[in-house]
Every structure is written in C-alpha cells, then in structure tokens.
Amino acid sequence: MDLFKNSSKQSSSLQIRGGSSTSHPSPHVSKGKQIVQGHGEVFTHFISLPLAIHPELKQKVETFRNSVLGNNNDRKPLKFQSTLDEMGIEKSMFISPNSLHLTVVMLKLENKEAVDAAQDILKSVSASVRHALDNRPVFIRLKGLDCMNGSLDKTRVLYAPVEEVGGDGRLLRACNIIIDAFVNVGFAGKDAKSRLKLHVTMMNATYRRDKSKGMTFDGREIHKEFGRTDWGEYLIREAQISKRFWYDANGYFHCCGSLPFPHK
C-alpha cells in the first residue's frame, strides 16, 4: 500500500489574492499575504489534519454561523443578535466549513526544492507515525467553545477544544513525531512543539474585513449560548502539507503531499 501521496498539481488549485472568492469563500485569504507569526517567521505552508471531509461537522459549523448571524429562518432569533455590531461580530470572522482543520505545525517552505524535501520528510516518518498511532484509527471529540489567550469579552479566536477519544495520547505522539522531523531540518521553529495546541477555529477577529473595528470581539453571549455544544466525534484520516492562501476545487487548502493515517 502506498502510504504517501504527492498531490502538488498546480493546475487543480486556485491562488486567491485581494479578497475572498465567491466559489471558495474563506477568511484566511482576506489580503492574500503571508502571515508573520512568532519570532518574525514567515510561514508559507503548514501540516494540517483535515476535518472538512466530514459533512456532519461542516453542517454543524454552518448552522452555528447562521444561528449567530440570524440567518436560520426556521429558528427563533437569539437575544443578542440585535447587538452584533456592538459586539464586533461580522460574517467574515467565521471559519469557512470547507477549510475546517487542525494545525499541527507551521512551515517555512520558500521554494519547490523545500516543498519536495518536506514531502520526503513526511514520507520518512510514516512508519513512526503509524507506530505511534498503534496502527489503529484515531478519533477526536469536539465539545464546547473556548477563547484563545484572553478573556471572552475581548476574544481574538473562539475555538472548539479537541479531545482524543480514548485519551491514550496516540494523536499527540504522532503529531510530535511530525513536528520534530520538520524542526530538525529548520522548516519549523524550534519552539513548535511547545506551541502545539490542537483546536478547531470557529471565529477569528483577524479575518475581519473592517480592520478599524480592532482585533477582538465580545464573545460572552456566544459562549453562553453555544459553550456546551457537542460538535461530534471524527476520524483523523491523514496529515497534509497544506499551502496557505491556495485552495483546491473543494475549497480546502491546496495539498502538496499527504500521509494517510490508519482508518480500518
């Protein structure tokens, strides 16, 4: 069985610049620029664990967005919807269901040679990753909402926390193997492992089109309403080298290579 798939076909992807696409809407490309994070690193790619492959999760996330914005015609409006502007909330801040994922590590791959090397690195750890996963499928549970680095009244990122079903740490071990491999060759920051925090972003203030409104929003009422939401349990099928700001026909980040996880 071929454990590694090279999917770097440029003809099947779209590079989006200068705004979101109507066919592949995503807040990640609001300005089409590489994002600087951490200690001045400019990241071009990342290792993702795709979740947009699960229709049930996509539907739940879309329902969440519509409920907050008041676009669910068959539901009773929420009390806080009349104050969305005061709360600093707008549609562009919500994650696109087509790009739902977990981030394992951010990468700096500046040219084709670096991307090719990253593909080889991912392939080289395939046996170790499968061993870390005990050659068994790994499922995650998404439940609740939390805010990143701050208080709910000044939220930058609202996310769904991740738990591994079974709680035996197999997924974390597999992620650390992947991170170490890319840190060792300089494609990831040395502190990448300490930054690992598996989560699913639901809202991000940096996606906001109107930057004059600041980089936070008031998430208290949303948390009060949806803070105990059960988003479900989902199989992690693979890890991908995802290219930032490029999207394939399905709306997910362009895949430059993938490592299948056990799923049977």
Stockholm file with secondary structure:
# STOCKHOLM 1.0

chainA/1-264         MDLFKNSSKQSSSLQIRGGSSTSHPSPHVSKGKQIVQGHGEVFTHFISLPLAIHPELKQKVETFRNSVLGNNNDRKPLKFQSTLDEMGIEKSMFISPNSLHLTVVMLKLENKEAVDAAQDILKSVSASVRHALDNRPVFIRLKGLDCMNGSLDKTRVLYAPVEEVGGDGRLLRACNIIIDAFVNVGFAGKDAKSRLKLHVTMMNATYRRDKSKGMTFDGREIHKEFGRTDWGEYLIREAQISKRFWYDANGYFHCCGSLPFPHK
#=GR chainA/1-264 SS CCCCBCCCCGGGEEECCSSCCSSSCCGGGSSCCCEEETTTEEECEEEEEECTTCHHHHHHHHHHHHHHHTCCTTSCCCGGGGGHHHHTCCGGGBCCGGGCEEEEEEECCCSHHHHHHHHHHHHHTHHHHHHHTTTSCCEEEEESCEESSSCGGGBSEEEEEEEETTCSCHHHHHHHHHHHHHHHTTSSCTTHHHHCCCEEEEEEGGGCSCGGGCSCBCCHHHHHHHTTCEEEEEECCEEEEEEEEEEETTSSEEEEEEEECCCC
#=GC SS_cons         CCCCBCCCCGGGEEECCSSCCSSSCCGGGSSCCCEEETTTEEECEEEEEECTTCHHHHHHHHHHHHHHHTCCTTSCCCGGGGGHHHHTCCGGGBCCGGGCEEEEEEECCCSHHHHHHHHHHHHHTHHHHHHHTTTSCCEEEEESCEESSSCGGGBSEEEEEEEETTCSCHHHHHHHHHHHHHHHTTSSCTTHHHHCCCEEEEEEGGGCSCGGGCSCBCCHHHHHHHTTCEEEEEECCEEEEEEEEEEETTSSEEEEEEEECCCC
//
